Amino acid sequence: MSVQVSTKMKIAKPAHDVFEALFNPVKIGNFWFSSGSARWEPGKVITLKYAEYGAQGDIEVIAMEDDRKIVFKWGATGEGRQVVTITLTELAEASTVIAVTQEGWQEGQEGLLAQVLDNKEGWVYTLTCLKAYLEFGVTNLRASLVKH
Amino acid sequence: MSVQVSTKMKIAKPAHDVFEALFNPVKIGNFWFSSGSARWEPGKVITLKYAEYGAQGDIEVIAMEDDRKIVFKWGATGEGRQVVTITLTELAEASTVIAVTQEGWQEGQEGLLAQVLDNKEGWVYTLTCLKAYLEFGVTNLRASLVKH
């Protein structure tokens, strides 16, 4: 059976503002990776940099629906890449629920618990930093998880 | 084998400020529960309220070491209560690493994955809200996870 990690948060901003923050290569630096190599578009491979850790990774954008949905794969090539789906649901009074689902694990696979916990940690942290950035203009909450 | 969930975050404040925020019944309302029934002390049972959800829960404080450590149990009575240990390690330049470990699960127990993910979500969110409160004075980042 496949295993997925889902995280949802309410952000008091219109869906358009949330969507724009996610794939704008400069805005992303305020709450997630330090920068992206380009604006996200379907079919594009984007390199995301984590300057603080001297690290970077690629994602492949699969689909985008303006202000509503983004689907991408972690890693530029190869089998077994995780698929991430981000959906935005705008509520009354210009607030939005952002939902992130990451999938591609199989029940019983080695190291499953550690992997899903690590990814869960990343999404909860990123969405909270995104909320702080969009609602309160805080641009410096990210990159403070201590991993070991 | 027992399973635990650990989360660590760096906060750019002295350990004393972090410690005080955690168990002060008013300050807690800025980043975690809406209020606590009393100041935390070893041996005390504290009722924590979540006004937004009309919910409340009890914890039993087991041990406290000023500005360094807090150990408590979720739930006021009964067997099988989870034990939470919070440790603060002050670094140079008035910054502190806060580490939270929750334990009491057994590998193979029913619903384990969902339970550890739910608790992981709670801790990452709470620590990020705590950081936003202490470093940037943001008091309204909490209570926005959407559970279903």
Interface residues (C-beta under 8 A of the other chain):
Chain A: V3 V5 T7 K8 M9 K10 I11 V97 A99 L113 V116 L117 K120 E121 V124 Y125 T128 C129 K131 A132 E135 F136 V138 N140 L141 S144 L145 V146 K147
Chain B: V3 V5 T7 K8 M9 K10 I11 V97 A99 L113 V116 L117 K120 E121 V124 Y125 T128 C129 K131 A132 E135 F136 V138 N140 L141 S144 L145 V146 K147
